């Protein structure tokens, strides 16, 4: 493995593993967790960096509250007592600005700057190139990604203790398709026996399934899931989260995907 590959793996483990997905399927990071990763021992000093990042956001004519959401979390302080602790829910862009305003003497800050900059740029490029494709090209592209995603998910699920993969995958489909199994979906689509449902989806439906696949794999790893039941429950929960996000995207979008 090259030095660049080692750094990329380290970045993924460092920053992707502390990523969260909310009930609408939106990714975010907690500032308190990012603080530890970036080797800031004192919250007071790290909040100074956050304030600088918020100022940078404001100076770019971008709404600060869209990227830095202040939240209160209850934490244990001993003897069963709890107290409120200030925290922030951060977007990827907010994390990038924090890294840009961090202590550059810290090696991990440089890694964070590179990681969040590259990921943000990759997303911009992907969106620009993707929008120029025809529907058939988009479908082919998304189908290829779902094949790779399912392969990777299967490896992670196996490590999590999954043996009945039909049960595991149906748990995800049930969450996303309001209780429908793969066989139910195939029947609704009028497919022949053993015809792959993923080969008979449009680009948007494939994209929804890809999101389900990638986020399930991420959650299995992050939560260190170690039983088949927990893995199935996790897959079902992620499917429901994606479904809810799609419904909130609007009826026309949901109708085109045809499973709400």
C-alpha positions, -999 to +999 in steps of 0.1 A: +000+000+000+014+034-010+018+063+015-011+081-002-034+051+002-024+048+039-033+085+044-066+080+026-075+050+047-066+069+078-087+098+067-117+076+061-113+059+095-108+092+113-135+114+098-160+091+082-163+069+113-175+098+134-201+109+108-237+106+118-269+104+097-300+121+110-337+110+107-339+127+073-308+109+059-286+140+062-250+136+073-234+156+101-206+156+126-207+165+163-182+192+173-173+174+205-163+143+186-144+163+160-126+181+188-111+148+201-101+137+166-083+170+159-064+167+192-079+197+210-079+189+248-099+219+258-134+227+245-128+264+251-099+265+226-118+244+201-148+266+203-126+296+194-117+277+162-155+271+156-162+308+160-135+316+135-150+291+111-184+306+116-170+340+108-154+326+076-188+312+067-205+345+072-179+364+052-186+340+023-223+351+024-234+316+035-260+312+062-241+302+093-270+284+110-273+261+080-239+246+088-234+252+125-264+240+145-260+245+183-274+217+204-275+207+241-266+172+251-271+156+285-239+140+299-232+120+331-212+138+358-211+111+384-235+096+409-262+093+382-264+131+379-265+148+345-259+182+331-263+200+298-233+202+275-230+226+246-223+210+212-228+216+175-241+196+146-217+204+117-221+199+080-192+187+059-186+223+048-185+234+085-159+207+092-138+220+063-139+256+076-130+244+111-100+225+096-090+257+077-090+277+109-073+251+131-038+249+145-017+240+114+011+227+137-011+197+143-006+170+116-042+159+119-053+194+110-035+192+077-051+158+070-085+172+079-080+201+055-070+178+027-098+153+034-127+177+036-115+198+007-111+167-015-145+152-005-163+185-011-146+189-045-154+153-055-190+159-047-191+190-068-175+172-098-197+142-095-228+163-095-217+183-125-208+153-146-238+133-135-263+159-145-251+158-181-259+120-184-290+106-201-314+086-180-301+053-194-265+064-186-275+074-151-293+041-145-262+022-158-239+043-136-261+038-105-265+001-111-228-004-112-224+015-079-251-006-062-234-038-073-201-027-058-220-013-027-238-046-021-206-066-024-189-044+002-220-044+025-221-083+023-185-084+036-193-061+064-225-079+073-206-112+073-181-097+098-211-086+119-224-121+122-249-123+093-254-158+079-289-155+064-283-128+038-318-130+023-332-121+057-306-093+061-313-077+027-351-081+031-348-062+064-334-032+044-360-035+016-388-037+042-376-005+058-373+014+024-404-002+007-429+000+036-428-037+045-422-051+010-396-079+006-375-084-026-401-109-038-429-084-032-411-057-051-405-081-080-442-091-082-453-055-081-429-047-110-442-077-129-407-094-132-400-129-142-387-156-118-351-148-107-351-115-125-330-090-105-351-061-091-321-038-091-318-043-129-353-030-133-351+003-114-347+038-127-317+060-117-334+077-088-347+044-072-312+030-076-297+060-060-321+056-030-310+020-026-274+029-029-278+054-001-295+027+020-266+003+012-237+027+020-253+041+052-261+006+065-225-005+060-212+027+077-236+022+107-226-015+111-190-005+113-195+025+135-217+007+160-196-024+159-226-046+153-218-082+162-251-102+158-273-110+129-304-096+146-287-063+153-275-062+117-310-068+104-325-042+128-299-017+117-306-023+080-343-020+085-339+013+105-316+028+078-342+018+051-369+036+071-347+067+074-341+068+036-378+063+030-387+092+052-362+115+035-376+106+001-412+113+012-401+147+025-384+154-008-419+157-024-447+136-038-435+139-074-401+125-066-416+097-045-440+089-073-412+086-098-395+061-076-429+044-072-427+028-037-443+052-013 
